[in-house]
Every structure is written in C-alpha cells, then in structure tokens.
Amino acid sequence: MLLVVLAGSFGVAKAQQNFVIKGKLGHIKEPAKVFIMYVNKYMQTDSAEVKNNEFTLSGTVNLKQRVNLFLRQGGKSQYSHDQIPIYLEAGVIEVNSPDSLRHAKLGGTQLNKDQQELVQTLGNLKELQANIVTNFRNEPDSVKRMKLMEDYKQLDVLLQTNLAGFIQSHPNSLVAMHALRNNFNPVDNVELATNLFNGMSDSVKASSSGELYKEAIENVFKLSVGKIAPDFAAKDLQGTEKHLSDFKGKYVLLDFWASWCGPCRKESPHLVESYAKFRDKQFEILSFSVDKEAEDWKKAVEKDQYTWTNLRDVQDPTMSVAKLYGITSIPTNYLLDPSGKIIALNLRGEELEKKLTEILN
C-alpha cells in the first residue's frame, strides 16, 4: 500500500491566497493552540490560541496547498498527533469538532468541502485496514494470518473503488488530484493511473501536482521491467560518494523511503529479514532516503537496523535522484539484476523474499 506524497503544493497559478481558518472545538483542555506547519517553507509554522473553544488563524500563501492543522491541549509543547489535513485557499475555512481535530468536519471553501466529502467517502476503511495489520502481526496461526490477509485485500479493493469513484466525480478538484497521487502509484497499475489522470480537467492536469503525476506516468514507461536503471551518484552515511553502477554484478533492491514515512517504516522488518537471508547470495539493498534532515535519516537507519548501503538524496531538485526516477510517492522500489536491468517493481512485505527465493535459490 502507498502512498506518501513528496510535495504539498497544488496551485495552478501563482495568485496569492489570503485565507482565514475559523474553528470551534468542544471538550478540549485549555490552554490550547492550533498551528500549521508549512513543509515548503522549511517547516515554518503559524499558530493561534484556542480561547473559549474557538480560534481564528489567518495568513497568505502563494499557491493553494494541502497542509496539516495540529492541536496541542493542556499547555503541552511536544509534537501532536491530533491533526487534520486542510487546504489553504482564499476565503474562510471552517473547522468544527465536538472535541479533537481528528473528529473535525471541514467546510467554508470549495477544496475543504471536497476534502470533507473525501473523508466521508472513505469512512473507516483505512482504520479497519490498520487494525487488520496489527492483528496480522500478533497472530501466530498461519491459517488465521491468511484469512486476515484476504480480509485486508477485500477492504483494499473497496477502498480503491471508492477512491476511484471520488476522483472521477471531481475532475475539477485539486483534492481529487491529491487523492490520485496519494493512492494510485503509476508503477503499480499504469493503465488505471493513466485513465484516472486523463479524466481530470485541463486546469488540474496543469497544476504542479498534475505535472508531477504526468511525469510519474511517463517514467513508468522509461523505468519499466526490462529497462536498464539509470546510473546516479549519491553520498552514504559517511559522506562517501556511491554510484549505482558500483553494484553491478549483484541483485540490487533500490528502495526509496524516508524516516517520516509510516508505510516505509512498516516495510523495514521485511527488508532486514530478506537482507539477512540473501546477503551472501549476491544480493544488496540500496536504501535511498528523501529526508530533508540528515539527523532524522541517520536515527531511522540506526533504529530500523539498516546495515546495508544507505544513501540520501541531494536537496537541489535539479540534481535529485528521486526526480530522475520520477518518485512522487514512497515507498517505491526497483529490483535490479546483475546487469542493472529492472526485473521487478514495488515488492512489498513477503513478496520480496518470495521473489529473491525464486531467483537466488
């Protein structure tokens, strides 16, 4: 399952967006504060105090964009998991909740109305899937694990169907474009991705997000099974420059990830297990991080026990390896044969070990 998008701006034109967020939150513990973190402004934040269960937060952005609105209660200063995605655009954005932000309903501006409709379309499907994943990990019985896997797949079909329906019914909405990028990786099904993208309006296709998705579709054909993976140079944890071509003669899993990417970190145990089993059989992993902060990257590598080659992308977008590979969402991986030819894409969970067993045993 994907995806975590790498960019948050979706504007079509650089017209300033003067926004106002008006919120009403019931049953919270004051002092409390809401704040926005701008990913594209080097983690700059705007904030406002919640007084008498209400707050107003205003600002200006150059492009319409999706951000997360966070709530801290009881005077706490640490990072808050109580958050909700909203779209910053011109007008008054309404946020109303009986308690925490995670239960809030959005309204006011069109994109936030669309976002609320998307939330209602998905219902609790993702929550149900997360519960299945937890139960799967804690279930020792193989028969019951298989049943849980089937349940997960059935929910996934329903989730994808609902998402596709929302995208097709909102061709003029940047929310639909975001849903497309965040849930339909062209690498997994380029035909479906192309059909959904072609159904979007010209203005949405021309947005920065639309252009990136179009590029991702085009890259599938450039980086499909049977193609030679393009060479690149990047630095490892010690600052030593490594080239993809240095690893010719081995089977290589080129895995794009980040410390902040939940789905990526869930794959870590499978990578560790596969590496331990096949490292002596001409198998290597290149974990390629798109983290902006080197310290976050290094801590995640140590915590998840990535003992193989770890590389990090440069911050100059014109030299980015992620851009070279058309990475618009993570996790994404490519399995290469000893000649550097792509032989499989996006191997998840036990699929990686199964494929390696097939070719290396």
C-alpha positions in Angstrom: 0.0 0.0 0.0 1.1 3.5 -0.8 1.5 6.4 -0.5 3.1 9.4 1.0 3.4 12.3 -1.4 6.6 14.2 -1.6 5.1 17.6 -2.3 2.2 19.6 -0.8 1.6 22.4 -3.3 -1.1 22.0 -5.9 -1.5 25.5 -7.3 -2.4 26.2 -10.9 -1.3 29.8 -10.9 0.8 31.9 -8.5 -2.1 34.0 -7.3 -1.9 34.9 -3.6 -4.3 33.0 -1.4 -5.5 35.1 1.6 -7.0 32.5 4.0 -8.8 32.6 7.3 -9.4 29.5 9.4 -12.3 29.7 11.9 -12.6 26.9 14.3 -14.9 25.7 17.0 -13.7 22.8 19.2 -15.7 21.3 22.1 -14.4 19.5 25.2 -10.8 20.4 24.9 -8.3 21.3 27.7 -7.1 24.8 27.6 -4.6 26.4 27.3 -4.6 25.1 23.8 -3.1 26.1 20.5 -3.6 25.2 16.8 -0.8 25.5 14.3 0.1 24.9 10.6 3.4 23.6 9.6 4.5 24.7 6.1 6.6 21.9 4.5 7.5 24.1 1.6 8.7 26.9 3.9 11.4 25.0 5.7 9.0 23.9 8.5 7.9 27.4 9.3 4.7 27.5 11.4 1.7 29.7 12.0 -0.3 29.4 15.2 -3.2 30.7 17.1 -4.5 30.3 20.7 -7.8 28.5 21.3 -9.9 30.7 23.6 -13.4 29.7 24.8 -13.2 26.7 22.4 -12.7 28.9 19.4 -9.8 30.1 17.3 -9.0 32.2 14.2 -5.9 31.7 12.2 -5.2 33.7 9.0 -2.3 34.0 6.6 -1.2 34.3 3.0 0.2 31.6 0.7 1.4 31.9 -2.9 -0.4 28.7 -4.0 -3.4 26.7 -2.9 -1.9 23.9 -0.9 -2.7 20.9 1.4 -1.2 21.2 4.9 -1.9 19.6 8.3 -3.6 21.6 11.1 -2.3 20.5 14.5 -3.9 20.9 18.0 -2.0 21.0 21.3 -4.0 20.8 24.5 -3.3 21.5 28.2 -0.3 23.7 27.5 1.8 20.8 26.1 4.7 21.7 23.8 5.6 18.4 22.2 4.5 17.2 18.7 0.8 16.5 18.5 -0.8 13.5 16.7 -4.1 15.3 16.9 -4.3 16.8 13.4 -6.4 17.1 10.2 -5.5 17.8 6.6 -6.9 21.1 5.3 -6.5 23.1 2.1 -5.2 26.7 2.3 -7.0 28.8 -0.3 -8.7 32.2 -0.5 -11.7 32.5 1.8 -12.9 31.4 5.2 -12.2 27.8 6.1 -14.5 26.3 8.7 -13.3 23.6 11.2 -15.8 22.3 13.6 -15.5 19.4 16.1 -17.1 18.1 19.2 -13.7 17.5 20.7 -10.3 16.9 19.0 -9.2 17.9 15.5 -9.2 14.4 14.2 -13.0 14.4 14.5 -13.4 17.7 12.9 -15.6 18.5 9.9 -14.4 20.9 7.2 -16.3 23.4 5.2 -16.4 27.0 4.0 -14.2 26.9 0.9 -14.7 24.5 -2.0 -11.5 22.5 -1.6 -12.2 21.9 2.1 -15.8 20.9 1.2 -14.3 18.4 -1.3 -11.9 17.2 1.4 -14.7 16.5 3.8 -16.6 14.6 1.1 -13.5 12.5 0.5 -13.3 11.7 4.2 -17.0 10.6 4.2 -16.4 8.5 1.0 -13.6 6.6 2.7 -15.4 6.2 6.0 -13.4 4.0 8.4 -11.9 1.7 5.7 -8.3 2.7 6.5 -8.8 2.3 10.2 -10.1 -1.2 9.6 -7.1 -2.0 7.5 -4.7 -0.7 10.2 -6.5 -3.0 12.7 -6.0 -5.9 10.4 -2.3 -5.2 10.1 -2.0 -5.1 13.9 -3.8 -8.4 14.3 -1.8 -10.0 11.5 1.5 -9.1 13.2 0.2 -10.6 16.5 -1.3 -13.7 15.1 0.9 -16.8 15.2 -1.5 -19.2 13.4 -0.8 -19.3 9.7 -4.4 -20.1 8.7 -5.7 -17.2 10.6 -3.0 -15.0 9.1 -4.1 -16.0 5.6 -7.7 -15.1 6.5 -6.6 -11.7 7.8 -4.6 -11.1 4.5 -7.7 -11.9 2.5 -9.8 -9.5 4.6 -7.2 -6.8 4.0 -7.3 -7.4 0.3 -11.1 -7.2 0.2 -11.0 -3.9 2.1 -8.3 -2.6 -0.3 -10.5 -3.3 -3.3 -13.4 -1.4 -1.7 -11.1 1.4 -0.7 -9.6 1.7 -4.2 -13.1 1.6 -5.8 -14.4 4.4 -3.6 -11.3 6.5 -4.2 -11.5 6.0 -8.0 -15.2 7.0 -7.8 -14.4 10.1 -5.9 -11.6 11.1 -8.4 -13.9 10.5 -11.4 -16.7 12.6 -9.9 -14.4 15.5 -9.1 -12.4 16.2 -12.3 -12.0 19.9 -11.4 -10.8 19.4 -7.8 -7.2 19.5 -6.6 -8.4 17.3 -3.8 -9.1 14.6 -6.3 -5.7 15.1 -7.9 -4.1 14.7 -4.4 -6.1 11.6 -3.8 -4.9 10.2 -7.2 -1.2 10.9 -6.4 -1.5 9.6 -2.8 -3.3 6.3 -3.6 -2.6 5.2 -7.2 1.1 4.8 -7.9 1.5 4.5 -11.7 4.2 1.9 -11.1 1.5 -0.5 -9.7 -1.0 0.0 -12.5 -0.1 2.5 -15.1 -3.2 1.8 -17.2 -5.5 2.7 -14.3 -3.4 5.7 -13.3 -3.4 7.0 -16.9 -7.2 6.6 -17.3 -7.9 8.4 -14.0 -5.4 11.2 -14.8 -6.9 11.7 -18.3 -10.3 12.2 -16.7 -9.1 15.2 -14.8 -9.7 18.7 -16.2 -7.0 20.5 -18.1 -6.5 23.1 -15.3 -6.0 20.3 -12.7 -3.6 18.5 -15.0 -1.7 21.7 -15.4 -1.2 22.1 -11.6 2.2 21.4 -10.1 0.8 18.2 -8.7 -0.7 17.2 -12.0 2.5 17.8 -13.8 4.4 15.6 -11.3 1.9 12.9 -11.7 2.1 13.1 -15.5 5.9 12.8 -15.2 5.5 9.8 -13.0 3.3 8.0 -15.6 5.9 8.8 -18.3 8.6 7.4 -16.1 6.9 4.1 -15.7 7.5 3.5 -19.4 11.1 4.7 -19.0 11.6 2.6 -15.9 9.5 -0.5 -16.6 10.6 -4.1 -16.3 13.3 -4.9 -18.8 14.7 -1.4 -18.9 18.2 -0.5 -17.5 18.0 1.6 -14.3 19.8 4.9 -14.8 23.0 5.4 -13.0 23.4 8.1 -10.3 25.8 9.3 -7.7 24.8 9.9 -4.0 26.6 10.0 -0.7 26.3 7.4 2.1 26.2 7.9 5.9 30.0 8.5 6.0 29.8 11.1 3.2 31.4 8.8 0.6 30.1 9.1 -2.9 28.5 5.9 -4.3 27.3 5.1 -7.8 24.6 2.6 -8.7 27.0 1.2 -11.2 29.3 0.2 -8.3 26.9 -2.6 -7.5 26.8 -4.2 -11.0 27.3 -8.0 -10.7 24.7 -8.2 -7.8 21.0 -8.3 -7.5 20.1 -4.9 -6.1 16.9 -3.6 -4.4 16.8 0.2 -4.9 14.3 1.3 -2.2 13.1 4.9 -1.9 11.9 5.8 1.6 12.0 8.4 4.4 12.2 8.4 8.2 8.7 10.2 8.4 7.0 7.7 6.0 4.9 5.3 8.0 4.3 2.7 5.2 8.1 2.8 4.6 9.0 2.0 8.2 6.4 -0.8 8.2 8.5 -2.5 5.4 11.7 -2.3 7.5 11.4 -5.7 9.2 10.9 -7.4 5.8 14.0 -5.7 4.4 16.1 -6.7 7.4 14.9 -10.3 7.1 15.5 -10.5 3.4 18.9 -9.0 3.6 20.0 -11.4 6.4 18.8 -14.3 4.3 20.3 -13.4 0.9 23.2 -11.0 1.5 25.7 -13.9 0.9 24.0 -14.7 -2.4 25.0 -11.6 -4.4 22.1 -9.5 -3.0 22.4 -5.9 -1.9 20.0 -3.2 -0.8 20.4 0.5 -1.5 18.0 2.4 0.8 17.6 5.8 -0.8 16.2 8.4 1.6 14.4 11.6 0.6 14.7 13.0 4.1 15.5 16.7 4.2 17.1 16.4 7.7 20.2 14.3 7.8 19.8 13.6 11.5 16.3 12.2 11.1 17.7 9.9 8.4 20.6 8.7 10.5 18.4 8.0 13.5 15.9 6.0 11.4 18.7 4.0 9.8 20.0 3.0 13.3 16.6 2.3 14.8 15.4 0.1 11.9 18.8 -1.7 11.7 19.6 -0.9 8.1 23.1 -2.5 7.9 23.4 -2.2 4.2 24.3 0.8 1.9 22.2 3.9 2.9 22.1 6.9 0.6 20.4 10.3 0.8 19.1 12.5 -1.9 20.6 15.9 -2.6 18.4 18.9 -1.8 18.9 20.5 -5.2 15.8 19.4 -7.2 17.8 19.8 -10.5 20.2 17.0 -9.3 17.7 14.9 -7.4 17.9 11.1 -7.9 14.2 10.9 -6.8 13.3 13.2 -9.6 15.5 11.1 -12.0 13.4 8.1 -11.1 10.1 10.0 -11.1 9.4 9.3 -7.4 6.3 11.2 -6.4 5.3 8.8 -3.6 7.0 6.4 -1.2 7.8 3.7 -0.6 8.8 2.8 -4.1 11.4 0.1 -5.0 13.1 -1.5 -8.0 14.7 -4.9 -8.1 17.7 -5.0 -10.5 19.6 -7.9 -11.9 23.4 -8.1 -12.0 23.4 -6.2 -15.3 21.4 -3.3 -13.8 18.2 -4.3 -15.6 14.9 -3.8 -13.8 13.2 -7.2 -13.1 10.5 -6.3 -10.6 8.8 -3.2 -9.1 7.4 -2.4 -5.7 7.9 -5.7 -3.9 6.0 -5.4 -0.6 6.2 -7.5 2.5 6.8 -11.1 1.9 6.8 -10.6 -1.9 10.4 -9.5 -1.8 11.6 -12.7 0.0 9.4 -14.8 -2.4 11.0 -13.2 -5.5 14.5 -13.5 -4.1 14.0 -17.2 -3.2 12.8 -17.7 -6.8 15.9 -16.2 -8.4 18.6 -16.9 -5.9 17.9 -20.4 -4.7 
